[in-house]
Amino acid sequence: MKMWKSKKALSPVVASIILIAVTVAVSIAVAAWMASLTTGQMQTEQIIFTGSSWGSPSGTTVPYILISVKNNGASDLSIAEARVDGSTAVTYAPLPLSKGSSTTLNITIASGFTRGVQYSFTVLTSKGNIFGPYVQTAP
């Protein structure tokens, strides 16, 4: 095989160095992108239901339920609504809940809660996130 003396090419060492440099640059860019995705998800809202108690029963209906909720997320949030079986029961203007703190929601419906019936409660935040359902049966 005849070698061409007039043809110039990249040395294998230089080509390897360029390949490694490009790979490192791309991996740094991907790592930064993944870190930005993770940081965004760490800022999400999180509400947990910690308990409930029903209002004093009278007759066939119960007038209200008190539901305790806690902000278990990474930042402060605002509660906008409490829903019973998917329908808005209480609208808040907005109810702030700082990180790590708890509050009690007093939820009523026009017809009252019927004894022995199971109800599904959800909470909607000002950002539009829905938490729940928290299912309870009226006493």
Chimera marker file (.cmm) of the C-alpha trace (Angstrom):
<marker_set name="trace">
<marker id="1" x="0.000" y="0.000" z="0.000" r="1" g="1" b="0" radius="0.5"/>
<marker id="2" x="1.320" y="3.341" z="-0.990" r="1" g="1" b="0" radius="0.5"/>
<marker id="3" x="1.269" y="6.262" z="1.512" r="1" g="1" b="0" radius="0.5"/>
<marker id="4" x="0.447" y="9.652" z="0.143" r="1" g="1" b="0" radius="0.5"/>
<marker id="5" x="2.903" y="12.160" z="1.490" r="1" g="1" b="0" radius="0.5"/>
<marker id="6" x="0.968" y="15.195" z="0.252" r="1" g="1" b="0" radius="0.5"/>
<marker id="7" x="-2.307" y="14.265" z="2.047" r="1" g="1" b="0" radius="0.5"/>
<marker id="8" x="-2.741" y="15.669" z="5.532" r="1" g="1" b="0" radius="0.5"/>
<marker id="9" x="-5.010" y="14.149" z="8.162" r="1" g="1" b="0" radius="0.5"/>
<marker id="10" x="-5.764" y="14.529" z="11.848" r="1" g="1" b="0" radius="0.5"/>
<marker id="11" x="-3.520" y="12.651" z="14.159" r="1" g="1" b="0" radius="0.5"/>
<marker id="12" x="-5.344" y="9.854" z="16.069" r="1" g="1" b="0" radius="0.5"/>
<marker id="13" x="-4.286" y="11.486" z="19.355" r="1" g="1" b="0" radius="0.5"/>
<marker id="14" x="-5.756" y="14.877" z="18.389" r="1" g="1" b="0" radius="0.5"/>
<marker id="15" x="-8.953" y="13.215" z="17.134" r="1" g="1" b="0" radius="0.5"/>
<marker id="16" x="-9.321" y="11.350" z="20.443" r="1" g="1" b="0" radius="0.5"/>
<marker id="17" x="-8.837" y="14.563" z="22.443" r="1" g="1" b="0" radius="0.5"/>
<marker id="18" x="-11.475" y="16.378" z="20.380" r="1" g="1" b="0" radius="0.5"/>
<marker id="19" x="-13.906" y="13.464" z="20.779" r="1" g="1" b="0" radius="0.5"/>
<marker id="20" x="-13.426" y="13.417" z="24.566" r="1" g="1" b="0" radius="0.5"/>
<marker id="21" x="-13.871" y="17.212" z="24.796" r="1" g="1" b="0" radius="0.5"/>
<marker id="22" x="-17.147" y="17.084" z="22.850" r="1" g="1" b="0" radius="0.5"/>
<marker id="23" x="-18.416" y="14.209" z="25.015" r="1" g="1" b="0" radius="0.5"/>
<marker id="24" x="-17.614" y="16.085" z="28.229" r="1" g="1" b="0" radius="0.5"/>
<marker id="25" x="-19.294" y="19.271" z="26.955" r="1" g="1" b="0" radius="0.5"/>
<marker id="26" x="-22.469" y="17.388" z="26.003" r="1" g="1" b="0" radius="0.5"/>
<marker id="27" x="-22.563" y="15.530" z="29.340" r="1" g="1" b="0" radius="0.5"/>
<marker id="28" x="-22.253" y="18.836" z="31.255" r="1" g="1" b="0" radius="0.5"/>
<marker id="29" x="-25.124" y="20.305" z="29.236" r="1" g="1" b="0" radius="0.5"/>
<marker id="30" x="-27.312" y="17.245" z="29.899" r="1" g="1" b="0" radius="0.5"/>
<marker id="31" x="-26.469" y="17.314" z="33.628" r="1" g="1" b="0" radius="0.5"/>
<marker id="32" x="-27.444" y="21.000" z="33.863" r="1" g="1" b="0" radius="0.5"/>
<marker id="33" x="-30.718" y="20.328" z="32.039" r="1" g="1" b="0" radius="0.5"/>
<marker id="34" x="-31.571" y="17.400" z="34.334" r="1" g="1" b="0" radius="0.5"/>
<marker id="35" x="-30.774" y="19.512" z="37.410" r="1" g="1" b="0" radius="0.5"/>
<marker id="36" x="-33.179" y="22.209" z="36.232" r="1" g="1" b="0" radius="0.5"/>
<marker id="37" x="-35.930" y="19.601" z="35.825" r="1" g="1" b="0" radius="0.5"/>
<marker id="38" x="-35.349" y="18.248" z="39.331" r="1" g="1" b="0" radius="0.5"/>
<marker id="39" x="-35.307" y="21.723" z="40.888" r="1" g="1" b="0" radius="0.5"/>
<marker id="40" x="-38.657" y="22.541" z="39.309" r="1" g="1" b="0" radius="0.5"/>
<marker id="41" x="-40.239" y="19.409" z="40.696" r="1" g="1" b="0" radius="0.5"/>
<marker id="42" x="-38.896" y="20.057" z="44.181" r="1" g="1" b="0" radius="0.5"/>
<marker id="43" x="-40.926" y="23.270" z="44.309" r="1" g="1" b="0" radius="0.5"/>
<marker id="44" x="-44.275" y="21.502" z="43.893" r="1" g="1" b="0" radius="0.5"/>
<marker id="45" x="-47.118" y="21.918" z="46.336" r="1" g="1" b="0" radius="0.5"/>
<marker id="46" x="-48.067" y="19.083" z="48.659" r="1" g="1" b="0" radius="0.5"/>
<marker id="47" x="-51.048" y="18.908" z="51.009" r="1" g="1" b="0" radius="0.5"/>
<marker id="48" x="-51.726" y="15.963" z="53.294" r="1" g="1" b="0" radius="0.5"/>
<marker id="49" x="-54.949" y="15.316" z="55.196" r="1" g="1" b="0" radius="0.5"/>
<marker id="50" x="-54.192" y="14.773" z="58.883" r="1" g="1" b="0" radius="0.5"/>
<marker id="51" x="-57.643" y="14.182" z="60.371" r="1" g="1" b="0" radius="0.5"/>
<marker id="52" x="-61.273" y="15.154" z="60.578" r="1" g="1" b="0" radius="0.5"/>
<marker id="53" x="-64.183" y="15.552" z="62.968" r="1" g="1" b="0" radius="0.5"/>
<marker id="54" x="-67.869" y="15.855" z="62.180" r="1" g="1" b="0" radius="0.5"/>
<marker id="55" x="-70.169" y="18.555" z="63.519" r="1" g="1" b="0" radius="0.5"/>
<marker id="56" x="-72.660" y="17.588" z="66.181" r="1" g="1" b="0" radius="0.5"/>
<marker id="57" x="-75.198" y="15.237" z="64.572" r="1" g="1" b="0" radius="0.5"/>
<marker id="58" x="-78.829" y="16.309" z="64.701" r="1" g="1" b="0" radius="0.5"/>
<marker id="59" x="-81.570" y="14.299" z="63.030" r="1" g="1" b="0" radius="0.5"/>
<marker id="60" x="-80.706" y="12.665" z="59.730" r="1" g="1" b="0" radius="0.5"/>
<marker id="61" x="-78.039" y="15.176" z="58.663" r="1" g="1" b="0" radius="0.5"/>
<marker id="62" x="-74.701" y="16.403" z="60.019" r="1" g="1" b="0" radius="0.5"/>
<marker id="63" x="-74.170" y="20.165" z="59.568" r="1" g="1" b="0" radius="0.5"/>
<marker id="64" x="-70.415" y="20.306" z="58.910" r="1" g="1" b="0" radius="0.5"/>
<marker id="65" x="-67.056" y="18.550" z="58.923" r="1" g="1" b="0" radius="0.5"/>
<marker id="66" x="-63.736" y="19.931" z="60.121" r="1" g="1" b="0" radius="0.5"/>
<marker id="67" x="-60.824" y="18.610" z="58.054" r="1" g="1" b="0" radius="0.5"/>
<marker id="68" x="-57.229" y="19.199" z="59.139" r="1" g="1" b="0" radius="0.5"/>
<marker id="69" x="-54.669" y="19.651" z="56.360" r="1" g="1" b="0" radius="0.5"/>
<marker id="70" x="-50.914" y="20.235" z="56.427" r="1" g="1" b="0" radius="0.5"/>
<marker id="71" x="-48.635" y="21.845" z="53.846" r="1" g="1" b="0" radius="0.5"/>
<marker id="72" x="-46.044" y="19.118" z="53.406" r="1" g="1" b="0" radius="0.5"/>
<marker id="73" x="-44.477" y="20.728" z="50.322" r="1" g="1" b="0" radius="0.5"/>
<marker id="74" x="-41.295" y="22.679" z="49.733" r="1" g="1" b="0" radius="0.5"/>
<marker id="75" x="-42.911" y="26.133" z="49.589" r="1" g="1" b="0" radius="0.5"/>
<marker id="76" x="-45.859" y="28.186" z="50.772" r="1" g="1" b="0" radius="0.5"/>
<marker id="77" x="-49.217" y="27.703" z="49.059" r="1" g="1" b="0" radius="0.5"/>
<marker id="78" x="-52.761" y="29.073" z="49.054" r="1" g="1" b="0" radius="0.5"/>
<marker id="79" x="-55.936" y="27.018" z="49.288" r="1" g="1" b="0" radius="0.5"/>
<marker id="80" x="-58.598" y="28.217" z="46.849" r="1" g="1" b="0" radius="0.5"/>
<marker id="81" x="-61.428" y="25.687" z="47.254" r="1" g="1" b="0" radius="0.5"/>
<marker id="82" x="-62.649" y="22.689" z="49.188" r="1" g="1" b="0" radius="0.5"/>
<marker id="83" x="-64.794" y="20.272" z="47.200" r="1" g="1" b="0" radius="0.5"/>
<marker id="84" x="-67.246" y="17.588" z="48.233" r="1" g="1" b="0" radius="0.5"/>
<marker id="85" x="-67.769" y="14.784" z="45.699" r="1" g="1" b="0" radius="0.5"/>
<marker id="86" x="-66.253" y="16.980" z="42.979" r="1" g="1" b="0" radius="0.5"/>
<marker id="87" x="-68.515" y="20.007" z="43.542" r="1" g="1" b="0" radius="0.5"/>
<marker id="88" x="-67.237" y="23.213" z="45.119" r="1" g="1" b="0" radius="0.5"/>
<marker id="89" x="-68.433" y="23.466" z="48.715" r="1" g="1" b="0" radius="0.5"/>
<marker id="90" x="-66.275" y="26.318" z="50.021" r="1" g="1" b="0" radius="0.5"/>
<marker id="91" x="-64.362" y="28.982" z="48.112" r="1" g="1" b="0" radius="0.5"/>
<marker id="92" x="-61.490" y="30.654" z="49.947" r="1" g="1" b="0" radius="0.5"/>
<marker id="93" x="-60.055" y="34.029" z="49.004" r="1" g="1" b="0" radius="0.5"/>
<marker id="94" x="-57.189" y="32.524" z="49.045" r="1" g="1" b="0" radius="0.5"/>
<marker id="95" x="-56.311" y="30.843" z="52.333" r="1" g="1" b="0" radius="0.5"/>
<marker id="96" x="-52.500" y="30.992" z="52.788" r="1" g="1" b="0" radius="0.5"/>
<marker id="97" x="-50.734" y="27.982" z="54.237" r="1" g="1" b="0" radius="0.5"/>
<marker id="98" x="-47.023" y="28.372" z="54.881" r="1" g="1" b="0" radius="0.5"/>
<marker id="99" x="-44.558" y="25.524" z="54.488" r="1" g="1" b="0" radius="0.5"/>
<marker id="100" x="-44.890" y="22.974" z="57.298" r="1" g="1" b="0" radius="0.5"/>
<marker id="101" x="-47.982" y="24.551" z="58.861" r="1" g="1" b="0" radius="0.5"/>
<marker id="102" x="-51.473" y="23.135" z="59.338" r="1" g="1" b="0" radius="0.5"/>
<marker id="103" x="-54.998" y="24.504" z="59.229" r="1" g="1" b="0" radius="0.5"/>
<marker id="104" x="-58.536" y="23.261" z="59.698" r="1" g="1" b="0" radius="0.5"/>
<marker id="105" x="-61.133" y="23.623" z="56.953" r="1" g="1" b="0" radius="0.5"/>
<marker id="106" x="-64.790" y="23.978" z="58.002" r="1" g="1" b="0" radius="0.5"/>
<marker id="107" x="-66.795" y="22.415" z="55.164" r="1" g="1" b="0" radius="0.5"/>
<marker id="108" x="-70.575" y="22.587" z="54.872" r="1" g="1" b="0" radius="0.5"/>
<marker id="109" x="-73.049" y="21.804" z="52.118" r="1" g="1" b="0" radius="0.5"/>
<marker id="110" x="-76.544" y="23.268" z="51.759" r="1" g="1" b="0" radius="0.5"/>
<marker id="111" x="-78.396" y="20.003" z="52.367" r="1" g="1" b="0" radius="0.5"/>
<marker id="112" x="-76.109" y="18.863" z="55.180" r="1" g="1" b="0" radius="0.5"/>
<marker id="113" x="-74.232" y="15.568" z="55.245" r="1" g="1" b="0" radius="0.5"/>
<marker id="114" x="-76.485" y="12.506" z="55.356" r="1" g="1" b="0" radius="0.5"/>
<marker id="115" x="-75.668" y="9.960" z="58.062" r="1" g="1" b="0" radius="0.5"/>
<marker id="116" x="-73.983" y="6.790" z="56.818" r="1" g="1" b="0" radius="0.5"/>
<marker id="117" x="-73.144" y="8.250" z="53.401" r="1" g="1" b="0" radius="0.5"/>
<marker id="118" x="-69.535" y="8.257" z="52.203" r="1" g="1" b="0" radius="0.5"/>
<marker id="119" x="-68.201" y="11.616" z="50.984" r="1" g="1" b="0" radius="0.5"/>
<marker id="120" x="-65.060" y="12.419" z="49.015" r="1" g="1" b="0" radius="0.5"/>
<marker id="121" x="-63.244" y="15.657" z="49.902" r="1" g="1" b="0" radius="0.5"/>
<marker id="122" x="-60.616" y="17.366" z="47.741" r="1" g="1" b="0" radius="0.5"/>
<marker id="123" x="-58.651" y="20.610" z="48.115" r="1" g="1" b="0" radius="0.5"/>
<marker id="124" x="-57.762" y="22.896" z="45.204" r="1" g="1" b="0" radius="0.5"/>
<marker id="125" x="-54.816" y="25.313" z="45.486" r="1" g="1" b="0" radius="0.5"/>
<marker id="126" x="-54.469" y="28.714" z="43.833" r="1" g="1" b="0" radius="0.5"/>
<marker id="127" x="-52.036" y="27.156" z="41.316" r="1" g="1" b="0" radius="0.5"/>
<marker id="128" x="-54.747" y="24.677" z="40.255" r="1" g="1" b="0" radius="0.5"/>
<marker id="129" x="-53.337" y="21.566" z="41.949" r="1" g="1" b="0" radius="0.5"/>
<marker id="130" x="-55.949" y="19.182" z="43.362" r="1" g="1" b="0" radius="0.5"/>
<marker id="131" x="-55.221" y="17.091" z="46.462" r="1" g="1" b="0" radius="0.5"/>
<marker id="132" x="-57.315" y="14.205" z="47.657" r="1" g="1" b="0" radius="0.5"/>
<marker id="133" x="-59.628" y="12.500" z="47.706" r="1" g="1" b="0" radius="0.5"/>
<marker id="134" x="-60.011" y="12.245" z="51.441" r="1" g="1" b="0" radius="0.5"/>
<marker id="135" x="-62.924" y="9.864" z="51.943" r="1" g="1" b="0" radius="0.5"/>
<marker id="136" x="-65.029" y="9.959" z="55.118" r="1" g="1" b="0" radius="0.5"/>
<marker id="137" x="-68.401" y="8.516" z="56.086" r="1" g="1" b="0" radius="0.5"/>
<marker id="138" x="-70.828" y="10.794" z="57.939" r="1" g="1" b="0" radius="0.5"/>
<marker id="139" x="-71.622" y="9.408" z="61.407" r="1" g="1" b="0" radius="0.5"/>
<link id1="1" id2="2" r="1" g="1" b="0" radius="0.2"/>
<link id1="2" id2="3" r="1" g="1" b="0" radius="0.2"/>
<link id1="3" id2="4" r="1" g="1" b="0" radius="0.2"/>
<link id1="4" id2="5" r="1" g="1" b="0" radius="0.2"/>
<link id1="5" id2="6" r="1" g="1" b="0" radius="0.2"/>
<link id1="6" id2="7" r="1" g="1" b="0" radius="0.2"/>
<link id1="7" id2="8" r="1" g="1" b="0" radius="0.2"/>
<link id1="8" id2="9" r="1" g="1" b="0" radius="0.2"/>
<link id1="9" id2="10" r="1" g="1" b="0" radius="0.2"/>
<link id1="10" id2="11" r="1" g="1" b="0" radius="0.2"/>
<link id1="11" id2="12" r="1" g="1" b="0" radius="0.2"/>
<link id1="12" id2="13" r="1" g="1" b="0" radius="0.2"/>
<link id1="13" id2="14" r="1" g="1" b="0" radius="0.2"/>
<link id1="14" id2="15" r="1" g="1" b="0" radius="0.2"/>
<link id1="15" id2="16" r="1" g="1" b="0" radius="0.2"/>
<link id1="16" id2="17" r="1" g="1" b="0" radius="0.2"/>
<link id1="17" id2="18" r="1" g="1" b="0" radius="0.2"/>
<link id1="18" id2="19" r="1" g="1" b="0" radius="0.2"/>
<link id1="19" id2="20" r="1" g="1" b="0" radius="0.2"/>
<link id1="20" id2="21" r="1" g="1" b="0" radius="0.2"/>
<link id1="21" id2="22" r="1" g="1" b="0" radius="0.2"/>
<link id1="22" id2="23" r="1" g="1" b="0" radius="0.2"/>
<link id1="23" id2="24" r="1" g="1" b="0" radius="0.2"/>
<link id1="24" id2="25" r="1" g="1" b="0" radius="0.2"/>
<link id1="25" id2="26" r="1" g="1" b="0" radius="0.2"/>
<link id1="26" id2="27" r="1" g="1" b="0" radius="0.2"/>
<link id1="27" id2="28" r="1" g="1" b="0" radius="0.2"/>
<link id1="28" id2="29" r="1" g="1" b="0" radius="0.2"/>
<link id1="29" id2="30" r="1" g="1" b="0" radius="0.2"/>
<link id1="30" id2="31" r="1" g="1" b="0" radius="0.2"/>
<link id1="31" id2="32" r="1" g="1" b="0" radius="0.2"/>
<link id1="32" id2="33" r="1" g="1" b="0" radius="0.2"/>
<link id1="33" id2="34" r="1" g="1" b="0" radius="0.2"/>
<link id1="34" id2="35" r="1" g="1" b="0" radius="0.2"/>
<link id1="35" id2="36" r="1" g="1" b="0" radius="0.2"/>
<link id1="36" id2="37" r="1" g="1" b="0" radius="0.2"/>
<link id1="37" id2="38" r="1" g="1" b="0" radius="0.2"/>
<link id1="38" id2="39" r="1" g="1" b="0" radius="0.2"/>
<link id1="39" id2="40" r="1" g="1" b="0" radius="0.2"/>
<link id1="40" id2="41" r="1" g="1" b="0" radius="0.2"/>
<link id1="41" id2="42" r="1" g="1" b="0" radius="0.2"/>
<link id1="42" id2="43" r="1" g="1" b="0" radius="0.2"/>
<link id1="43" id2="44" r="1" g="1" b="0" radius="0.2"/>
<link id1="44" id2="45" r="1" g="1" b="0" radius="0.2"/>
<link id1="45" id2="46" r="1" g="1" b="0" radius="0.2"/>
<link id1="46" id2="47" r="1" g="1" b="0" radius="0.2"/>
<link id1="47" id2="48" r="1" g="1" b="0" radius="0.2"/>
<link id1="48" id2="49" r="1" g="1" b="0" radius="0.2"/>
<link id1="49" id2="50" r="1" g="1" b="0" radius="0.2"/>
<link id1="50" id2="51" r="1" g="1" b="0" radius="0.2"/>
<link id1="51" id2="52" r="1" g="1" b="0" radius="0.2"/>
<link id1="52" id2="53" r="1" g="1" b="0" radius="0.2"/>
<link id1="53" id2="54" r="1" g="1" b="0" radius="0.2"/>
<link id1="54" id2="55" r="1" g="1" b="0" radius="0.2"/>
<link id1="55" id2="56" r="1" g="1" b="0" radius="0.2"/>
<link id1="56" id2="57" r="1" g="1" b="0" radius="0.2"/>
<link id1="57" id2="58" r="1" g="1" b="0" radius="0.2"/>
<link id1="58" id2="59" r="1" g="1" b="0" radius="0.2"/>
<link id1="59" id2="60" r="1" g="1" b="0" radius="0.2"/>
<link id1="60" id2="61" r="1" g="1" b="0" radius="0.2"/>
<link id1="61" id2="62" r="1" g="1" b="0" radius="0.2"/>
<link id1="62" id2="63" r="1" g="1" b="0" radius="0.2"/>
<link id1="63" id2="64" r="1" g="1" b="0" radius="0.2"/>
<link id1="64" id2="65" r="1" g="1" b="0" radius="0.2"/>
<link id1="65" id2="66" r="1" g="1" b="0" radius="0.2"/>
<link id1="66" id2="67" r="1" g="1" b="0" radius="0.2"/>
<link id1="67" id2="68" r="1" g="1" b="0" radius="0.2"/>
<link id1="68" id2="69" r="1" g="1" b="0" radius="0.2"/>
<link id1="69" id2="70" r="1" g="1" b="0" radius="0.2"/>
<link id1="70" id2="71" r="1" g="1" b="0" radius="0.2"/>
<link id1="71" id2="72" r="1" g="1" b="0" radius="0.2"/>
<link id1="72" id2="73" r="1" g="1" b="0" radius="0.2"/>
<link id1="73" id2="74" r="1" g="1" b="0" radius="0.2"/>
<link id1="74" id2="75" r="1" g="1" b="0" radius="0.2"/>
<link id1="75" id2="76" r="1" g="1" b="0" radius="0.2"/>
<link id1="76" id2="77" r="1" g="1" b="0" radius="0.2"/>
<link id1="77" id2="78" r="1" g="1" b="0" radius="0.2"/>
<link id1="78" id2="79" r="1" g="1" b="0" radius="0.2"/>
<link id1="79" id2="80" r="1" g="1" b="0" radius="0.2"/>
<link id1="80" id2="81" r="1" g="1" b="0" radius="0.2"/>
<link id1="81" id2="82" r="1" g="1" b="0" radius="0.2"/>
<link id1="82" id2="83" r="1" g="1" b="0" radius="0.2"/>
<link id1="83" id2="84" r="1" g="1" b="0" radius="0.2"/>
<link id1="84" id2="85" r="1" g="1" b="0" radius="0.2"/>
<link id1="85" id2="86" r="1" g="1" b="0" radius="0.2"/>
<link id1="86" id2="87" r="1" g="1" b="0" radius="0.2"/>
<link id1="87" id2="88" r="1" g="1" b="0" radius="0.2"/>
<link id1="88" id2="89" r="1" g="1" b="0" radius="0.2"/>
<link id1="89" id2="90" r="1" g="1" b="0" radius="0.2"/>
<link id1="90" id2="91" r="1" g="1" b="0" radius="0.2"/>
<link id1="91" id2="92" r="1" g="1" b="0" radius="0.2"/>
<link id1="92" id2="93" r="1" g="1" b="0" radius="0.2"/>
<link id1="93" id2="94" r="1" g="1" b="0" radius="0.2"/>
<link id1="94" id2="95" r="1" g="1" b="0" radius="0.2"/>
<link id1="95" id2="96" r="1" g="1" b="0" radius="0.2"/>
<link id1="96" id2="97" r="1" g="1" b="0" radius="0.2"/>
<link id1="97" id2="98" r="1" g="1" b="0" radius="0.2"/>
<link id1="98" id2="99" r="1" g="1" b="0" radius="0.2"/>
<link id1="99" id2="100" r="1" g="1" b="0" radius="0.2"/>
<link id1="100" id2="101" r="1" g="1" b="0" radius="0.2"/>
<link id1="101" id2="102" r="1" g="1" b="0" radius="0.2"/>
<link id1="102" id2="103" r="1" g="1" b="0" radius="0.2"/>
<link id1="103" id2="104" r="1" g="1" b="0" radius="0.2"/>
<link id1="104" id2="105" r="1" g="1" b="0" radius="0.2"/>
<link id1="105" id2="106" r="1" g="1" b="0" radius="0.2"/>
<link id1="106" id2="107" r="1" g="1" b="0" radius="0.2"/>
<link id1="107" id2="108" r="1" g="1" b="0" radius="0.2"/>
<link id1="108" id2="109" r="1" g="1" b="0" radius="0.2"/>
<link id1="109" id2="110" r="1" g="1" b="0" radius="0.2"/>
<link id1="110" id2="111" r="1" g="1" b="0" radius="0.2"/>
<link id1="111" id2="112" r="1" g="1" b="0" radius="0.2"/>
<link id1="112" id2="113" r="1" g="1" b="0" radius="0.2"/>
<link id1="113" id2="114" r="1" g="1" b="0" radius="0.2"/>
<link id1="114" id2="115" r="1" g="1" b="0" radius="0.2"/>
<link id1="115" id2="116" r="1" g="1" b="0" radius="0.2"/>
<link id1="116" id2="117" r="1" g="1" b="0" radius="0.2"/>
<link id1="117" id2="118" r="1" g="1" b="0" radius="0.2"/>
<link id1="118" id2="119" r="1" g="1" b="0" radius="0.2"/>
<link id1="119" id2="120" r="1" g="1" b="0" radius="0.2"/>
<link id1="120" id2="121" r="1" g="1" b="0" radius="0.2"/>
<link id1="121" id2="122" r="1" g="1" b="0" radius="0.2"/>
<link id1="122" id2="123" r="1" g="1" b="0" radius="0.2"/>
<link id1="123" id2="124" r="1" g="1" b="0" radius="0.2"/>
<link id1="124" id2="125" r="1" g="1" b="0" radius="0.2"/>
<link id1="125" id2="126" r="1" g="1" b="0" radius="0.2"/>
<link id1="126" id2="127" r="1" g="1" b="0" radius="0.2"/>
<link id1="127" id2="128" r="1" g="1" b="0" radius="0.2"/>
<link id1="128" id2="129" r="1" g="1" b="0" radius="0.2"/>
<link id1="129" id2="130" r="1" g="1" b="0" radius="0.2"/>
<link id1="130" id2="131" r="1" g="1" b="0" radius="0.2"/>
<link id1="131" id2="132" r="1" g="1" b="0" radius="0.2"/>
<link id1="132" id2="133" r="1" g="1" b="0" radius="0.2"/>
<link id1="133" id2="134" r="1" g="1" b="0" radius="0.2"/>
<link id1="134" id2="135" r="1" g="1" b="0" radius="0.2"/>
<link id1="135" id2="136" r="1" g="1" b="0" radius="0.2"/>
<link id1="136" id2="137" r="1" g="1" b="0" radius="0.2"/>
<link id1="137" id2="138" r="1" g="1" b="0" radius="0.2"/>
<link id1="138" id2="139" r="1" g="1" b="0" radius="0.2"/>
</marker_set>
